[in-house]
């Protein structure tokens, strides 16, 4: 016992020193305004702890490219990794490689379908989809036809939003008919074309749910082209473009995540894990807020829409 106590006493200063020199790496999905906000939270948490963060962007938002990035980061032997998987399924093996290397792994934004991580920080996307359904249904007077525009069915985060939206509509709004979901992945122009075609084929469409910032922009462009600003559009996530569309009345509300909190909380958890703190395994919901057009200029809503501009 005495030897153990001596050993612990000797190790304590080294641990204190390690706290100020941890190499914690964030690997985002790709380059977008959203990831800049997550990165800001990540970096500010590091600054608070007196550490220097590292962010490594994949050259493309593709699973194969991100896997290569993960392998490069593993080889650099960081103290912990925060990963936002492009695809939950496709990144499982990379997550397992991180764990095999003995590197603590924190997941941000998108879940993986296995237990190969310590903790995850993300939006409860099923709940977010249901929130959007409630808001859109209220605008529509709880009746009419709706289309959904989404990224890729392989992306768990957006797939969960679609699931939550559809389930809530079916459960609570029998007079609203969801006509279908159209996918356009990274192609905003394709989304615009799909939306123009869908409205042309179904001119009585009353509502649209766009599941991310690219779909929100694509749908907004389509409505402007068609002169159909009478259609109620609920978008998702905030950037200058989507907020501008809401200012112009094209988008009626945005469902906004808390990406700053994702990055901030993920860094703190990664630092704890790197210092040997045992984390409770599971998902931490970082929250979501509906920002309606009529409250767009409220200070608290502006802080949610543009967190980087409202940091103290």
N, C-alpha and C positions, 0 to 999 in steps of 0.2 A: 504493500500500500504506500509506504514511504517513497519507494522508487517511482511509483506512478505519479504521486503528488509532485515530486521533484521534476519529473518529465513534463507534466502539465504546466508547471510554473515556468520551465524553460521555453516551452512552446508558445506561451501566451504573447510575448513581445513579437514573435515572428508572425503570429496571426494578425496582430494589430497592424503590423507593417504591410501585410498582404492586402488588408482592406483598402489601402490607398494606392495599390498598384495592380489591381485586377485587370486582366484583358478580357472584357466582355464584348462579344460581337453580335450585332444585329444584322440578320439577312432578310431584307424585305422581299416581297413578290416581284416587284418591278418599280419603275419610275412613274409616279403619279403624285398629284398634290396630297392625296390621302397619306401616302408613305412619308412625305416630308413632315406631316404633322405627327405621325407615330415616331419618326426619327427625333423630332424636337422633344417629345416627352422622354424618350430614351436618353438623349444627351443631357437634358436638364436634370434628370435623376442622377446621372453620373457626376455632373458638376456639383450637385448637392453633397455627394459622397466623396468629393475631392478626387475623382478618377477621370481617366481619359477614355471615352467610349470609342468603339470602332464600328463602322457601318460598311458592309460589303454588299453592293447591289449586283444582282445578276445582270448580264448584258441584255437578256430578253426575258419577258414574263412567260417562260415556258418551263415545264417540270424538268425536262432533261438538262436545261441550262442551269436551273437552280440546284439540281443535284450535284453538278460539277462544282458549282460555287461552294456548296456545303463541304464537299470533299477537300477542296483547297483550304477552307477555313479549319477543318479538322487537322489538316497537316501543319497548320500554323500553331497548333496546341494552345488554344485560348483557355481561360479559366471557366468560361460558360458561354453558351450560345442562346440567343433569342431568335427563333425562326418563325417567319410568316409563310407557311407552305402555299405554293401556287395551287397544288392539289393535295388534299389529305391522303388519298389512296396512293398516289404516285410517290409521295415523299416519305412513306413509312420506312422503307429500307434505309434511306439517308438518316432518318431519326434513330434507327437502330444502330447505325454506324457511329453516330455521335455518342450514343450510350456505351457502345463497345469500347470507345476510346476513353471512357471514364470522364466525359465532359458533361456537366449538368446542362440539361436542355429545358428551356422555357418556350412554349408555343404562344404565338400572338395571332389574333384575327381569325384564323381558320383551323378547325379541329382536324386531327388525324384519327382514323378509326381504330386505333390500338392504344395501349397504355404506355407507349414508349416515350414518355416525357415526364417531367416532374409536376409542372403546373401550367395552366393555359389561361390567357387573358383575352377575352373576346366578347363580342356582342352575342346575346342569345338571339340568333337570327330567326328562329321560328317565332319567337315572341315579337321580334321587330316586324316580321311579315304580317302578323296578326294585328299589330298596332296600325300599320299602313292600311290594312283592310277596313278596320273600324273607321278610320279618318275618311277614306275614299267613299265608303258606303254612306256616311253621313252627308257628304257633299252631293252624292248622287240621289239623295232622297230614298236610299235603300232599294233602288230598282234600276234595271238597265243592264246593258252588256259591257263586259270588261275584257281587255286584253292585257297580257303580261309580256314584258320585254326583258330578256335576261341575258346573262353572259354565256356561261357554259354549264350544262347539266353536271359536268365533272367537278365543278367547284362547289365544295360543300357549303360554303358561306351563303352563296347566292341561291343554291338549291334549297337550303333551309328557309330562306326568305319566301321563295315560291311556295314551298310546302305550308308554311305558316299562314300565308295570304290565302291560298286556296282552301285550307281547312277552316279558317275563320269565316270566309264567305259562305262556304257550304253549311256550316253549323249555324250561323246567326242571320244570314241574309238570303232567304229562299227566293227572293225576287230579283236577285242579281245573278246573271249568268256569266261565268268565266269562259270565254270562247277558246282560249288556248294560250300557250307560251311560245314565243319566238326567240331563238337564240342567235346571237351575232358575235360572240367571243370578243376579240380585240378590235373589231371593225365597226367603228361608229357610223360610217357611211352605209354599211349594210343594214344596221339598225334603222336608220332613217328610211331607206328603201323599203324595208319590211313594214314599217309603220305606215308609210304612204299607201302601200298595197293593201294592208289590212283594213285601213279606214275606207279606202276606195271600194273594197269588196263588202264592207260592213259599215255603211254610212251612218247607221244609228248607234254606233259605239258611243257610250256615255262616259266611260272611265278607262284609264290606263294606269298600270303600276309598272314603273321602271325601276329595276332592282339595284342599280348602282349609278355612279356618276356618268359613266360613258353612255349607258342606256338613257339616262335622263336627258343628256345633251342630244343624243340621236333622235329621241322622240320629240323633244322640243323643236328641233330643226324641221321635222316632218310636219308638225302642226302649223308652224309659221308658213311653210311652203303651201300647205293646203288652205290656209286661212281658217283653221278650225280651232280657234281658241275657246270654243264652247265646250270642248271635251275636258273633263276633269282629270288632270294628270298628277299622280303622286310620285315624286322622285325619291332618290336615295343618295345620301351623302352630299356634302357641300363643297363647292369650289366657286371661283369667280363666275364661271360659265353657268352653272346650275342656279346660283343665286340671282344672276342677271336675268335668267329665264323666268324666275319667280317674280322678280321686280316688274317684269314686263307683262305678268299675268298669264304666261303660257303654262307655267308650273304652279299648281295650287298649294302644294305643301312638299316639304322634304322630311324624310325620316333620317335623322342624323345620328351617327355613331359618335363615340368618344375616343377617337384614335390617339389623342394626346395621352389620355389616361392609360390606354393599352401599352404604349411605349414606356411611360413613366413607371407603371406598376410592374411591367415585365422586367425592366432593368433592376429595380429594387429586389425582386424575387430572385433574379439571376445572381445578384451580388450576395444575397443571403445564402443561396445554395452553394456558391463558390466558397463561402466561408464556413461551410459545414452545417448550416442551419437546416433542420429537417422540415421540408415543406409539406403541407397537406395536399395530397394528390387530387387533382380535379380541376374544373373550370371555374374561373371567376368572371362573372358577367360584368362588363364595364359600362353597360347602360346604353340607352337610346332615347332620343327625344324627337317628338313631332314638332316641326317648325311650320306653322301655317302662314300663308301669305299676309294675312291681316296683322300678324304679330312680328313680321319680318324686321321691323326697325327697333323693336324692344331691345334694350341693352343686354338683357340676359340671353336673348336669342342670338344676337350678334356675336356674343362670346362663344356660343355653341357652334355657330357657323364658321367663325374665323378665330379659332383659339390662339393661333400664333400672334395675332394682332392685339390680343387682350391679356397676354401674360404680364404679370407684374414684373 
